[in-house]
Structure formats: structure tokens, C-alpha cells
Amino acid sequence: MGSENLKAGVIGVGWAGQQHIRAYQSLPDTSMVAIAEPNASLRDKIATEFGIEHTFSDYSEMLASGLIDVVSIGTPNFAHADPAIAALDAGIHVLVEKPLARSYAEGKRMVDAAKRNDRVLQVMFNQRYRSDVEVVKAFVDEGGVGEVYHAKSRWLRRNGIPGGEKSWFVQHELSGGGPLIDLGVHMLDMALYLLGEPEVVSVSGATYDRLGQRFVKERFGEGAKYEVEDFGTAFVRLAGGRTLALEASWATYREDGDLMNVVLYGDTGGAEMATRRYDPTHSVRFYVDAGGVPSEIVPEVPRQGRIPGHERAAALFVEHIQSGDYSNHRGEEGLLRTWILDAIYRSAREGREIPLSELERERSGS
């Protein structure tokens, strides 16, 4: 498509969809022209607020209108696959909110659609473009820690179960899981990104729902349902004997507020990012030997704007489209994260370590 201006649409204009709108409107190579949203009052409000000319109640009508070249999908997890596949089959490039899908099988259908239509399919992993993460990434890529042999990555909340008993977040059929698929997918992506996309060999996982179950019963009564975990953890074996520990929670007895924490242990140095309440300043430490003694480096992490990660991810999405070569941008990266989450949830159910090769054999029928 060269450097031509791309016309963008967004399906689903809740909080996530609004971040996509803002991102497109910040880019010089895109025009935000259409939205699709079944909630009429929300649709009209967002169209007025952002100055969007074309609105649709049905995403199928928007995809068939010929108005857009690219589309973002900001719907809940259960509504990612169908609009993404429809858009790809209509020849439209797709940027979808994380996670790619609720399951590997669902995500594979999306990736297959991107391949058969030769379109870009990308997942909105905006957290990897935080200023604190980028500082750590630069230090690792410069060889500051040597080879990382173990990493820890976690996003913990004291009290942050989304919505109530009828929220799609806490219904397994609609969400695919709890904080592991909601927050943990970001931390899994962040860790693999920092480590240079290592091969994942196997996972061992566990999930808990004690606080979630108590929360809904206390707030909504004994008949209230809570169908997903409130805390999940996994031990991930990587190629070359390296390892990764992953944690994600919506509710845990710990200090108040959100903690996004990554720790890297390397053979010549270490790095830690401990970001509290989303403030990246003073969040990063590097540990090295200097002058023959243990030393600590505290870099000046720049304060970020409102949605820098969304803008950066959308800009890369546009760059990939304009490059004209889509072969490495068909959703495989997002599918790998979904595959790993599938294995973690299976491990938690079956109480055993799951080699990814086992799932691969099952899915190939061999």
C-alpha cells in the first residue's frame, strides 16, 4: 500500500476501542473514518466526541461499506474471532485487542484467515511499549545483563476484579479465563519480548479462585457465579535451560494498587522493573559489578503520556501494512501467547507439566 493514507475503523467503542481511536487520530498516515457499535447511545456519544463521520450498529455493514482499509477490534474476548475473520476475508487489515482469542483453536482460525487473504493481523500488546519496559529492553539488548537464565514477570492487584457477577470478565465462556488471560497475557508478552522471543518448551500452572468466589457471594448473594481464577501462576521452561515465572492476580492480600514487576537474572548483570500504580518514574534498577564491587544503576525513566503504548503499537501496525510484506505479521506472535495460556490452564486442570510439543501433536493429529 506504500505510503498512502489508510482509512481506519473501530469495532466496539468501549474503553479499549476508544484508545484505538485516539491512536489512529494521532498518526499522520491514518484517517479515523468509521465506528461500529450496537449500543446506540455510546455510538453517538463517541462519534460526537471524536468527530467520526460514519457510524454503524452492525460491524458487517461497516466491513462491506468500502470505507476502510484497516480495522481495530475493541470488543470483549468472545467477540474477537468472528469480526476479525470477516474483516480479513473482506481484505481489511486487523489490529485486535489482547488477547488474540479465548483459545488456541479460535486464534488459529484468525491466523489462517490472515494467511489466506495475505493481510496483517496484529495484537494490541501496548504494555511492551511502556517507557520503563523500553529502558529495560535497551539495557538487555546492549548486553547489560549478559544471557538471562531466569526471569520473573507479574501483574498483581490487591482488589481489582472487573465488574460484577454478570460481567463478561468473570464468565468463562465469554472471557476464556481470569487475570491470566487479562493481565498475565501482557506480562507473558513483555517477558518474551525482553528475552528476544525464546522458544517455549513446557509449562506448569496453577489457578485459584478463593477471593473471587467470596467477593461475588458477599456482594451479590449465594447464587452469584464466579467462573474464572482470581490468581494464576506458571513456571515456564524455555529452550536452552532458561526459565520464566509468571503471576497475575485481580485480588491478593498485598499492598494496595497495581504492581507490574519484571526481574531478569543474567550471567553478567540483573534488571528489575517494579512499576506501582502505572507510574514508570523511579521504577527501574540495574545490578552490575563496577570497580570490583556490587553496584546499582537507577536510570531516569521518562514519564509517559496517556496512551503511548497504543500509539506505538498502532504506528507499527501501519508500518507493517505500508511495507507491503505481510509474511511475518499474520498473528503468529499473538497465537503463541494464546497457545502458552492454553497450556497453563490445562496444566492447572490436570495437575501436571504440559509440554507444548504434546499440544502440537494433538492439534496436528499425529
C-alpha positions in Angstrom: 0.0 0.0 0.0 3.0 2.2 0.0 2.8 5.5 2.0 -0.9 6.2 1.2 -3.2 7.4 3.9 -5.1 4.5 5.5 -8.7 4.8 6.4 -9.4 3.2 9.8 -12.5 1.8 11.5 -13.0 0.5 15.0 -15.4 -2.2 16.1 -16.5 -1.8 19.7 -16.0 1.6 21.3 -15.8 0.9 25.0 -12.6 1.9 26.8 -10.3 -0.3 24.7 -11.9 0.8 21.4 -11.5 4.5 22.4 -7.7 4.0 22.9 -7.5 2.7 19.3 -9.5 5.7 18.0 -7.1 8.1 19.8 -4.1 6.2 18.5 -5.2 6.3 14.9 -6.1 10.0 15.2 -2.5 10.7 16.4 -0.9 9.1 13.4 -0.1 11.1 10.2 -0.8 8.1 7.9 -4.3 7.2 9.1 -7.7 8.8 9.0 -10.3 7.6 11.6 -13.4 7.4 9.5 -15.9 4.9 10.9 -17.0 3.0 14.0 -19.3 0.0 14.6 -21.1 -0.2 18.0 -24.5 -1.8 18.8 -25.1 0.5 21.8 -26.7 3.5 20.1 -26.2 6.0 22.9 -22.5 5.0 23.3 -22.1 5.0 19.5 -23.5 8.6 19.1 -21.5 9.8 22.1 -18.2 8.6 20.8 -18.9 9.8 17.2 -19.6 13.3 18.5 -16.6 13.3 20.9 -14.1 12.2 18.3 -15.6 13.7 15.2 -16.2 10.5 13.4 -18.4 10.8 10.3 -19.6 7.2 9.6 -21.3 5.1 12.3 -22.8 1.6 12.1 -24.7 -0.6 14.5 -23.6 -3.8 12.7 -19.9 -4.3 12.0 -20.7 -6.4 8.9 -22.2 -3.3 7.3 -19.0 -1.3 8.0 -16.8 -4.0 6.6 -18.9 -4.1 3.4 -19.1 -0.3 3.0 -15.7 0.1 1.3 -14.9 2.9 3.6 -12.0 1.4 5.5 -8.6 -0.3 4.8 -7.8 -1.2 8.4 -9.9 -2.0 11.4 -9.4 -2.4 15.1 -11.4 -4.8 17.2 -12.0 -3.4 20.7 -14.7 -5.9 21.7 -14.7 -8.3 24.7 -12.7 -11.6 24.2 -15.6 -13.7 23.0 -16.2 -11.2 20.1 -12.7 -11.1 18.7 -12.6 -14.0 16.3 -15.8 -13.5 14.1 -15.3 -9.8 13.2 -11.6 -10.4 12.7 -12.1 -13.2 10.3 -14.9 -11.3 8.5 -12.6 -8.3 8.1 -9.7 -10.3 6.9 -11.9 -12.1 4.4 -13.0 -8.7 3.2 -9.4 -7.8 2.5 -9.1 -5.5 5.6 -6.0 -5.5 7.9 -6.8 -6.2 11.5 -5.5 -4.9 14.8 -7.2 -6.7 17.7 -7.2 -6.1 21.4 -5.3 -8.6 23.6 -5.6 -11.5 23.9 -5.8 -12.6 20.3 -8.6 -15.1 21.3 -10.0 -17.2 24.1 -8.2 -20.3 22.9 -5.6 -21.6 20.6 -8.2 -23.1 18.3 -10.1 -19.8 18.0 -6.9 -17.9 17.4 -5.7 -20.4 14.8 -8.8 -19.6 12.7 -7.9 -15.9 12.8 -4.3 -16.6 11.8 -5.4 -18.9 9.0 -7.7 -16.1 7.7 -4.8 -13.6 7.7 -2.7 -16.1 5.7 -5.2 -17.0 3.1 -6.1 -13.3 2.5 -2.5 -12.0 2.8 -3.4 -9.4 5.3 -1.8 -8.1 8.5 -3.2 -9.4 11.8 -1.7 -7.9 14.9 -2.5 -8.0 18.6 -2.5 -4.8 20.7 0.3 -5.6 23.2 0.6 -2.0 24.2 2.2 -2.6 27.6 5.5 -3.7 26.0 6.0 -0.1 24.7 5.8 1.5 28.2 8.8 3.8 28.8 10.0 1.6 31.7 9.9 -1.5 29.6 11.7 0.2 26.7 14.6 1.2 29.1 15.0 -2.3 30.3 14.8 -3.7 26.7 17.6 -1.3 25.6 19.8 -2.3 28.5 19.3 -6.0 27.8 19.9 -5.6 24.0 23.1 -3.7 24.8 24.4 -6.7 26.7 24.0 -5.1 30.1 22.9 -8.4 31.8 24.6 -10.9 29.6 22.4 -14.0 29.0 19.3 -14.1 31.0 18.8 -17.6 32.6 15.8 -16.8 34.7 13.0 -14.2 34.6 10.0 -13.3 36.7 7.1 -11.4 35.3 3.9 -10.5 37.2 1.0 -8.1 37.4 -0.7 -8.1 40.8 -3.8 -6.2 42.1 -4.9 -6.0 45.7 -8.6 -5.6 44.7 -9.4 -5.3 41.0 -12.0 -7.9 39.9 -13.7 -6.3 36.9 -17.4 -5.7 37.0 -19.9 -7.8 39.0 -21.3 -11.3 38.8 -22.7 -10.8 35.3 -19.6 -9.1 33.9 -18.3 -10.9 30.9 -14.9 -10.9 32.6 -16.0 -13.4 35.2 -17.9 -15.8 32.8 -15.5 -18.4 31.4 -17.4 -18.9 28.1 -17.1 -15.2 27.4 -13.6 -14.4 28.7 -11.7 -17.6 28.3 -10.2 -17.1 31.8 -9.4 -14.6 34.6 -6.4 -12.4 35.3 -4.0 -14.8 33.5 -5.7 -14.1 30.1 -6.5 -10.5 31.1 -3.3 -9.2 32.8 -1.0 -12.2 32.5 -1.0 -12.2 28.7 0.6 -8.7 28.9 3.3 -9.9 31.3 3.9 -13.0 29.2 4.3 -10.9 26.1 6.5 -8.4 28.0 8.8 -11.2 29.2 9.1 -12.9 25.8 9.8 -9.5 24.2 12.5 -8.7 26.7 14.1 -12.1 26.3 14.2 -12.0 22.5 11.3 -14.4 21.8 12.8 -17.6 23.1 11.3 -21.0 22.3 8.9 -22.2 24.9 9.3 -25.9 25.8 6.7 -26.6 28.6 4.6 -25.0 31.3 3.3 -25.9 34.7 0.5 -23.8 36.1 -1.9 -23.4 39.0 -5.0 -21.2 39.4 -7.1 -20.1 42.4 -10.5 -18.5 42.8 -10.9 -18.2 46.6 -11.2 -14.5 46.9 -13.3 -14.1 43.7 -15.8 -16.7 44.9 -16.1 -14.9 48.3 -16.3 -11.5 46.7 -19.3 -12.3 44.5 -21.2 -14.2 47.2 -20.7 -11.4 49.7 -21.7 -8.7 47.2 -24.4 -10.5 45.2 -25.6 -13.4 47.3 -25.1 -17.2 47.5 -26.4 -17.8 44.0 -23.9 -15.5 42.3 -21.4 -17.1 39.9 -17.7 -16.6 39.5 -16.3 -18.9 36.9 -12.6 -17.9 36.4 -9.5 -17.6 38.5 -8.6 -14.6 40.6 -4.9 -15.6 40.8 -2.8 -17.6 38.4 0.8 -18.7 38.4 3.0 -20.6 36.0 6.5 -21.9 35.7 7.6 -21.8 32.0 10.6 -23.8 30.7 12.4 -22.1 27.8 14.9 -23.6 25.3 18.5 -23.8 26.5 17.5 -24.5 30.1 16.2 -21.0 30.8 13.1 -20.4 32.8 10.3 -17.9 33.4 8.0 -17.5 36.4 4.6 -15.8 35.7 2.0 -14.4 38.0 -1.3 -12.5 37.6 -4.0 -11.5 40.0 -7.2 -9.5 40.3 -7.3 -10.0 44.1 -4.5 -10.8 46.5 -3.6 -9.7 50.1 -0.7 -7.4 49.3 -0.1 -3.7 49.3 -2.8 -1.6 47.7 -2.7 -0.7 44.0 -1.4 -2.4 40.8 2.2 -3.8 40.6 3.8 -4.5 37.3 7.1 -6.3 38.0 9.7 -7.9 35.8 13.0 -9.3 37.2 15.8 -10.6 34.9 18.7 -12.6 36.2 21.7 -12.7 33.8 25.2 -14.1 33.9 26.8 -10.6 34.0 24.1 -8.4 35.5 20.5 -8.1 36.5 17.5 -5.8 35.9 14.3 -5.1 37.8 11.2 -3.1 36.9 8.8 -2.5 39.7 6.1 -0.1 38.5 3.4 0.8 41.0 0.1 2.4 40.1 1.3 2.7 36.5 3.9 5.3 37.3 7.2 4.4 35.4 9.4 7.0 37.1 12.0 5.6 39.5 10.7 2.1 38.6 13.8 0.5 37.1 17.1 -0.8 38.7 20.1 -2.4 37.0 22.5 -4.5 39.1 26.1 -4.9 37.9 29.7 -5.1 39.1 31.6 -1.8 38.8 35.1 -1.2 40.1 35.1 -4.7 41.6 32.1 -4.1 43.8 28.3 -4.7 43.5 26.7 -1.6 42.0 23.2 -0.4 41.3 22.2 1.8 38.4 19.0 3.9 38.6 18.1 5.2 35.1 15.9 8.2 34.6 12.8 6.7 33.1 10.8 9.3 31.1 7.3 9.9 32.2 4.9 8.7 29.6 1.8 10.2 28.1 -1.7 8.9 28.3 -1.6 6.1 25.8 1.9 5.9 24.4 1.8 2.1 24.0 -1.4 2.2 22.0 0.0 4.8 19.7 3.3 2.9 19.2 1.5 -0.4 18.5 -0.8 1.3 16.0 2.1 3.0 14.3 3.9 -0.3 13.9 0.7 -1.9 12.6 0.6 0.8 9.9 4.3 0.5 9.1 3.8 -3.3 8.6 0.9 -2.6 6.2 2.8 0.1 4.3 5.9 -2.2 3.9 3.9 -4.4 1.6 5.4 -7.6 3.1 2.9 -9.2 5.5 4.6 -12.6 5.8 5.9 -12.0 9.4 2.8 -10.2 10.6 -0.1 -12.6 10.4 -0.8 -13.0 14.1 1.6 -15.9 14.9 3.1 -13.9 17.8 -0.3 -13.4 19.4 -1.2 -17.0 18.7 1.9 -18.3 20.5 0.9 -16.3 23.6 -2.6 -17.8 23.4 -1.1 -21.3 23.0 1.0 -20.9 26.1 -2.0 -19.7 28.1 -4.0 -22.7 26.9 -1.2 -24.9 28.2 -1.1 -23.1 31.5 -4.9 -23.6 32.0 -4.6 -27.2 31.0 -1.8 -27.8 33.4 -3.8 -26.2 36.2 -6.8 -28.5 35.4 -4.8 -31.7 35.1 -2.1 -31.0 37.8 0.9 -31.8 35.6 3.5 -30.1 33.4 2.4 -29.7 29.8 5.0 -29.9 27.0 4.0 -27.6 24.1 5.0 -30.5 21.8 2.2 -32.6 23.3 -0.4 -30.0 22.3 1.3 -29.6 18.9 1.0 -33.4 18.2 -2.7 -33.3 19.3 -3.5 -30.5 17.0 -1.7 -31.9 14.0 -3.4 -35.3 14.6 -0.1 -37.2 14.8 
